[in-house]
């Protein structure tokens, strides 16, 4: 297990999994942390751990969606939301949002996102020619800072 | 029945069939159905056409709208090597005709093909007739009742 690198699912299937080293350097337009299944307090804590004292890369949108209002409130009480906002994140209400291509961060033609969500099929987050990479919350937050996919254990 | 073949590949998922951005309108979902893998499909499809796909058709999110729009677009039969579980049951519940057969490699997109839901047969260009697997038992009863709601209504009517 120690030799296992963080894993990233490349477009257009959650099963298209690679070592982060194989997709390092891919430039991103958007980083997305949250949704019903992946906006847990643990995810928000992990994102804040990376983002505390850092700022989101120029030209990158970071959207954070706490899974529920209870998690949103807990994250506020713990100061996590404040840390994320200071770093440049946009906090969305707890809804499906751009995870399913509905609103607030819907991808345009050719845009690339990295998300900690669970699906990256063609057109999932917007235009059929947009792309979504799936990764854990540390990696998504690190990509938001660097503007490209990186291994935070190495790059930060 | 005769219909045109619409051929798409493996692992066709919910987001491709019913893109999330159009979920507020069945009409819009129909217009954008599978545009990522088969542009213009909604304009070409006619009543009785056949959708032939590979394995794991309609994986991903559940969204019953996928069944509704495929039915409303007019597909008379969907043949797949395999279906994703939730779609399979949604399709039975809405009485969308399904069959299981691995025929994606022996048909051409756009060709006219003859089929029978009752006999579960598909007639190929070379004269071969393929029998596909279909519903059995309670699932067949739900399909024949034209969907789960009608099926339950009939059951309740029998009880009273």
HADDOCK unambig.tbl for C-alpha pairs under 7 A between the chains (distance, minus, plus):
assign (segid A and resid 100 and name CA) (segid B and resid 20 and name CA) 5.27 0.50 0.50
assign (segid A and resid 101 and name CA) (segid B and resid 20 and name CA) 5.13 0.50 0.50
assign (segid A and resid 101 and name CA) (segid B and resid 21 and name CA) 5.12 0.50 0.50
assign (segid A and resid 102 and name CA) (segid B and resid 20 and name CA) 5.79 0.50 0.50
assign (segid A and resid 102 and name CA) (segid B and resid 21 and name CA) 4.73 0.50 0.50
assign (segid A and resid 121 and name CA) (segid B and resid 13 and name CA) 6.92 0.50 0.50
assign (segid A and resid 121 and name CA) (segid B and resid 15 and name CA) 6.52 0.50 0.50
assign (segid A and resid 122 and name CA) (segid B and resid 15 and name CA) 6.90 0.50 0.50
assign (segid A and resid 122 and name CA) (segid B and resid 16 and name CA) 6.23 0.50 0.50
assign (segid A and resid 122 and name CA) (segid B and resid 36 and name CA) 6.78 0.50 0.50
assign (segid A and resid 123 and name CA) (segid B and resid 15 and name CA) 6.25 0.50 0.50
assign (segid A and resid 123 and name CA) (segid B and resid 16 and name CA) 6.36 0.50 0.50
assign (segid A and resid 123 and name CA) (segid B and resid 19 and name CA) 6.71 0.50 0.50
assign (segid A and resid 123 and name CA) (segid B and resid 36 and name CA) 6.92 0.50 0.50
assign (segid A and resid 124 and name CA) (segid B and resid 15 and name CA) 5.22 0.50 0.50
assign (segid A and resid 124 and name CA) (segid B and resid 19 and name CA) 6.84 0.50 0.50
assign (segid A and resid 124 and name CA) (segid B and resid 20 and name CA) 6.93 0.50 0.50
assign (segid A and resid 126 and name CA) (segid B and resid 21 and name CA) 6.76 0.50 0.50
assign (segid A and resid 128 and name CA) (segid B and resid 36 and name CA) 5.12 0.50 0.50
